Amino acid sequence: MTDLLARARDLLAAHPVVDGHNDLPWALREQVRYDLDRRDIAADQSAHLHTDLPRLRAGGVGAQFWSVYVRTGMSGDDAVSATLEQIDVVRRLVDRHPDQLRAALGADDMEAARAEGRIACLMGAEGGHSINCSLATLRALHRLGVRYLTLTHNDNVPWADSATDEPAAGGLTRFGEEVVREMNRLGMLVDLSHVAASTMRDALRVSEAPVIFSHSSARAVCDHPRNIPDDVLAALPANGGVAMATFVPKFVLPAAVAWTKAADENMRAHGLHHLDTTPAAMAVHRAFEETNPRPLATVETVADHLDHMREVAGIDHIGLGGDYDGTAFTPEGLADVSGYPNLVAELLRRGWSEADLAKLTWHNAVRVLRDAEAVAREVSARRGSSIATIDELDTD
């Protein structure tokens, strides 16, 4: 395995990881209210975070989509304002570390960052509640640098169904379809992580540009609604999209699904949000785990998902989206952002070629953004900004 790790590190030096989803901005909000002196990511933050610059370097990460997520408990203008604060902290991180980080708005910026030896920093808004049913707000987020929108988070929005809420819209409403069309015109990637399978299928039908799943794995391997059904994976080649496998144990390990449900209920019983990763919340988690041993996902667990996703969608349509700092638990061998070489080594052990691994880590993600940019140029040449409203389109 030592030789495989050396090969993995060499490969990542040439073809670094584009990670589709990292929740560091929200962790900084929750832990220190965006005080970057108290969580200086230039130094080791392993006591508090999954992410810092030394571990990103050790992990071979060359481009990061930072999630500018806000909880669905925030709505309306409060959600929009919180999203702006998330965007602001990403910009502040880049300004604070210009020798290591570079703001990226597109595929060319990603390639330039790689050539400079810096980490390309992109942003994705996680949840349609961040646009408050406003296409103008969607456009404003794009102008501020947001390059994907996850259509829902854990709860429905008025125009799209979530994977983990009761069906209401039946997929995308007419306004939801207009959101997808406007994202195509802008060159903003349509992210289908978190959405219901019906929403996935509607988005694939409507979108003229490739879609992504920024952090979702295979439902055939772990039957969780957050994962991607095989028929949707099989549709990705025709669309050109990319499914980025996540590492969250409750989404990749069947035995972890029931355990996580009980752990989440325990958190709520203590008056805590089930996604809370503050020290106090983690103490509650650890106490629960002492009497309820946690099933452990591993590097091999994640590799099983990637094997299946490659078989169904094809090597040109898969990537990686760890969801670091957005989950309380991580697999063995993938404890934090430094773990990517372990996964690449495991895939090498399974016989993956270096050419295929280069697509997985770098080329597929860069290509999907470049393709979305090309679609945007074509679409924007034939139609202008949509001023449609949800009241106009979704009123019976």
C-alpha positions in Angstrom: 0.0 0.0 0.0 3.0 2.3 0.6 3.8 2.2 -3.1 0.2 2.8 -4.1 0.1 5.9 -1.8 3.2 7.2 -3.4 1.6 6.7 -6.9 -1.6 8.4 -5.6 0.3 11.4 -4.4 2.2 11.7 -7.7 -1.1 11.5 -9.6 -2.7 14.2 -7.4 0.3 16.5 -7.9 -0.5 16.5 -11.6 -4.3 16.1 -11.4 -5.5 17.4 -8.1 -8.9 16.9 -6.6 -11.8 19.2 -7.5 -13.9 18.7 -4.4 -17.6 19.5 -5.0 -18.7 20.4 -1.5 -17.1 21.7 1.7 -19.0 23.4 4.5 -16.1 25.2 6.1 -17.9 28.6 5.8 -20.8 27.4 7.9 -18.5 25.8 10.4 -16.7 29.2 10.7 -20.1 30.9 11.3 -21.2 28.4 13.9 -17.9 28.1 15.8 -16.4 31.6 15.8 -18.9 33.9 14.0 -16.5 34.3 11.1 -13.5 35.4 13.3 -10.7 34.2 11.1 -8.1 34.9 13.7 -9.7 32.3 16.0 -9.7 29.7 13.2 -6.7 30.6 11.1 -6.7 27.9 8.4 -3.0 28.5 7.7 -2.4 26.6 10.9 -3.5 23.1 12.0 -7.2 23.2 12.9 -7.7 19.5 13.4 -9.0 20.0 16.9 -11.9 22.0 15.4 -12.3 21.5 11.7 -11.9 18.9 8.9 -10.2 21.6 6.8 -7.2 23.8 6.8 -4.5 24.7 4.3 -1.9 22.2 5.3 -4.3 19.4 5.1 -5.8 20.6 1.8 -2.2 20.5 0.5 -1.6 17.0 2.0 -4.8 15.8 0.4 -3.9 17.0 -3.1 -6.9 19.3 -3.3 -6.5 21.7 -6.2 -10.0 23.3 -6.4 -12.7 23.6 -3.9 -16.4 24.4 -4.2 -17.0 26.1 -0.9 -20.7 25.7 0.2 -22.3 29.0 1.1 -25.1 27.0 2.8 -27.6 28.4 5.2 -30.1 26.3 7.2 -33.6 25.9 5.9 -34.8 27.3 9.2 -33.8 30.6 7.7 -36.2 31.9 5.1 -37.0 34.9 3.0 -34.6 37.9 3.3 -32.9 36.3 6.4 -31.8 33.4 4.2 -30.5 35.8 1.5 -28.6 37.9 4.0 -27.0 34.8 5.6 -26.0 33.6 2.2 -24.3 36.9 1.5 -22.4 36.6 4.8 -21.3 33.1 3.7 -20.0 34.5 0.4 -18.2 37.3 2.3 -16.3 34.8 4.4 -15.1 32.9 1.4 -13.9 36.1 -0.2 -12.1 37.0 3.1 -10.4 33.6 3.2 -9.1 34.1 -0.4 -7.9 37.7 0.4 -6.2 36.5 3.6 -4.3 33.7 1.9 -3.5 35.0 -1.7 -0.3 32.9 -1.9 -2.3 29.7 -1.5 -5.9 30.4 -2.7 -7.2 32.0 -5.9 -10.8 33.0 -6.5 -12.2 31.1 -9.5 -15.3 32.0 -11.6 -14.9 29.4 -14.3 -12.9 26.6 -15.9 -10.1 28.9 -17.1 -9.6 30.2 -13.6 -9.4 26.6 -12.3 -6.7 25.8 -14.8 -4.8 29.0 -14.0 -4.8 28.2 -10.3 -3.5 24.8 -10.9 -0.7 26.2 -13.1 0.2 28.6 -10.3 0.1 26.0 -7.6 -2.8 27.6 -5.8 -6.1 26.2 -4.8 -9.0 27.4 -6.9 -11.9 28.6 -4.8 -15.4 28.4 -6.2 -18.8 28.8 -4.4 -22.0 26.8 -4.4 -25.2 27.9 -2.7 -26.8 24.9 -1.0 -30.6 25.2 -1.1 -33.1 27.1 -3.2 -34.3 28.9 -0.2 -31.2 31.1 -0.6 -32.8 32.9 -3.6 -36.2 33.5 -1.9 -38.1 32.6 -5.0 -36.5 35.5 -6.9 -34.7 35.1 -10.2 -33.1 38.5 -9.7 -31.6 37.2 -6.5 -30.3 34.2 -8.4 -28.6 36.5 -10.9 -27.1 38.6 -8.0 -25.6 35.5 -6.4 -24.1 34.5 -9.8 -22.6 38.0 -10.1 -21.0 37.6 -6.7 -19.3 34.4 -7.8 -21.7 31.6 -7.0 -21.3 28.9 -9.6 -23.9 26.3 -8.6 -27.2 26.2 -6.8 -28.4 23.1 -5.0 -32.1 23.3 -5.8 -33.1 22.2 -2.3 -31.5 21.2 1.0 -33.3 18.9 3.5 -36.7 20.6 3.1 -38.8 21.4 0.1 -38.8 24.8 -1.4 -42.1 26.1 -2.9 -40.9 25.1 -6.4 -38.9 21.9 -5.9 -39.2 18.7 -3.8 -36.3 17.6 -1.5 -35.2 14.0 -1.1 -35.9 14.2 2.7 -39.2 15.9 2.8 -42.8 14.9 1.9 -43.5 15.3 -1.8 -45.4 18.5 -2.5 -44.5 19.8 -6.0 -44.1 16.4 -7.6 -40.6 17.4 -8.7 -40.2 20.9 -10.2 -43.0 23.3 -10.6 -43.3 25.6 -13.6 -41.3 28.2 -11.7 -38.7 25.5 -10.7 -38.3 24.8 -14.4 -37.7 28.5 -15.0 -35.1 28.6 -12.3 -33.2 25.8 -14.2 -33.5 27.6 -17.5 -32.2 30.8 -16.0 -29.3 29.0 -14.4 -28.5 27.6 -17.9 -28.5 31.1 -19.3 -26.2 32.3 -16.6 -23.8 29.4 -16.7 -24.6 28.4 -13.1 -24.5 24.6 -12.5 -27.8 22.9 -11.5 -26.8 20.9 -8.4 -29.2 17.9 -7.8 -27.8 16.7 -4.5 -30.5 16.8 -1.8 -33.4 16.8 -4.3 -36.0 14.2 -4.7 -35.6 11.7 -7.5 -38.6 13.3 -9.2 -36.8 16.7 -9.1 -33.7 15.0 -10.5 -35.6 13.7 -13.5 -37.4 17.0 -14.1 -34.2 18.9 -14.0 -32.5 16.5 -16.5 -35.5 16.9 -18.8 -35.4 20.7 -18.7 -31.7 21.5 -18.5 -29.8 22.4 -21.6 -26.5 22.3 -19.7 -24.8 19.5 -17.8 -26.0 19.1 -14.2 -23.9 18.0 -11.2 -24.5 16.2 -7.9 -22.0 18.0 -5.7 -22.1 15.4 -2.9 -24.2 12.3 -3.5 -23.5 8.6 -3.8 -25.2 5.6 -5.3 -28.6 4.5 -4.1 -28.1 1.0 -5.4 -25.1 0.6 -2.9 -26.8 2.4 0.0 -30.5 2.8 -0.1 -30.8 6.4 1.2 -33.0 9.0 -0.5 -30.0 11.4 -0.6 -28.3 9.1 -3.1 -28.8 8.8 -6.8 -30.9 6.1 -8.4 -29.4 4.1 -11.2 -31.7 5.4 -13.9 -30.6 8.9 -13.1 -26.9 7.9 -13.1 -27.5 6.2 -16.5 -29.0 9.5 -17.8 -25.9 11.5 -17.1 -23.9 10.7 -20.3 -26.7 12.1 -22.5 -26.8 15.2 -20.3 -23.0 15.5 -19.8 -23.3 15.9 -16.1 -21.1 14.7 -13.2 -22.1 12.9 -10.0 -19.6 13.6 -7.2 -19.5 10.8 -4.6 -19.8 11.9 -1.0 -18.2 10.4 2.1 -20.9 10.9 4.7 -21.2 7.6 6.5 -25.0 7.7 6.7 -25.2 8.1 2.9 -22.6 5.4 2.0 -22.9 2.6 4.6 -26.3 0.9 5.0 -25.6 0.0 8.6 -25.1 3.6 9.4 -28.6 4.7 8.2 -30.5 3.4 11.2 -27.8 4.4 13.7 -27.8 8.0 12.4 -31.5 8.3 12.7 -31.3 7.3 16.4 -28.3 9.7 16.9 -30.2 12.6 15.3 -33.2 11.9 17.5 -30.9 12.0 20.5 -29.5 15.4 19.4 -33.0 16.8 19.1 -33.9 15.4 22.5 -31.0 17.5 23.9 -32.3 20.6 22.1 -29.6 20.6 19.4 -29.9 20.6 15.6 -28.9 17.2 14.2 -26.3 18.9 11.9 -24.6 20.8 14.7 -20.9 20.0 14.9 -19.9 22.5 17.7 -17.9 21.1 20.6 -21.0 20.9 22.8 -22.9 19.0 20.2 -20.0 16.6 19.5 -19.9 15.9 23.3 -23.5 14.8 23.0 -22.6 12.6 20.0 -19.7 11.0 21.8 -21.9 10.2 24.9 -24.5 8.5 22.6 -21.8 6.6 20.8 -20.4 5.2 24.1 -23.5 3.2 24.6 -24.5 2.8 20.9 -21.3 1.9 18.9 -21.2 3.6 15.6 -21.0 1.5 12.4 -17.7 2.5 10.7 -17.5 3.4 7.0 -14.1 3.1 5.4 -12.2 4.1 2.3 -13.3 0.8 0.8 -17.0 1.8 1.4 -16.6 4.9 -0.6 -14.6 3.0 -3.3 -17.6 0.6 -3.6 -19.8 3.6 -4.6 -17.3 4.9 -7.1 -17.0 1.4 -8.7 -20.8 1.3 -9.1 -21.1 4.9 -10.3 -18.4 4.3 -12.9 -20.1 1.2 -14.1 -23.5 2.9 -14.5 -22.7 6.5 -15.5 -19.3 6.0 -17.1 -15.8 7.3 -16.1 -16.5 10.7 -17.7 -19.4 11.5 -15.4 -18.1 10.9 -11.8 -16.2 13.1 -9.3 -15.7 13.7 -5.6 -17.6 15.8 -3.1 -16.5 14.9 0.4 -18.9 17.2 2.4 -16.2 17.9 5.0 -17.1 20.2 7.9 -20.7 19.5 7.1 -20.9 16.1 8.8 -20.2 15.0 12.3 -18.6 11.7 11.2 -16.2 10.6 8.4 -15.0 7.2 7.2 -11.8 5.6 8.4 -9.0 6.7 6.2 -11.0 9.8 5.1 -11.1 11.6 8.4 -10.5 15.0 6.9 -9.4 16.7 3.6 -5.9 15.1 3.8 -7.4 11.7 3.1 -7.9 11.8 -0.7 -4.6 10.0 -1.4 -5.9 7.0 0.6 -9.0 6.8 -1.7 -6.9 7.2 -4.9 -4.6 4.4 -3.6 -7.5 2.1 -3.0 -8.8 2.8 -6.5 -5.4 2.1 -7.9 -5.4 -1.2 -6.0 -8.7 -2.1 -7.6 -7.2 -1.6 -11.0 -8.4 1.9 -11.9 -6.0 3.4 -14.5 -4.2 6.7 -13.9 -6.1 8.2 -16.9 -9.4 7.3 -15.3 -8.4 8.7 -11.9 -7.3 12.0 -13.5 -10.8 12.3 -14.9 -12.3 11.5 -11.5 -10.2 14.0 -9.6 -9.8 16.9 -12.0 -10.9 16.7 -15.6 -14.5 15.8 -15.3 -15.3 18.7 -12.9 -13.4 21.2 -15.0 -15.1 20.0 -18.2 -18.6 20.2 -16.8 -18.1 23.8 -15.8 -16.6 24.6 -19.2 -19.6 23.0 -20.9 -22.0 25.0 -18.8 -20.2 28.2 -19.8 -20.5 27.3 -23.5 -24.3 26.6 -23.1 -24.7 29.9 -21.3 -23.1 31.8 -24.2 -25.4 30.1 -26.7 -28.6 30.5 -24.5 -27.9 34.1 -23.5 -27.5 35.0 -27.2 -31.1 34.0 -27.9 -32.9 35.1 -24.7 -32.5 37.7 -22.0 -33.0 37.7 -18.3 -36.2 36.1 -17.1 -38.5 38.3 -15.0 -41.0 35.5 -14.3 -42.3 35.2 -10.8 -43.5 32.2 -8.8 -47.0 33.8 -8.5 -47.3 34.1 -12.3 -46.1 30.6 -13.1 -47.4 28.5 -10.2 -50.8 30.0 -9.5 -53.5 27.6 -10.6 
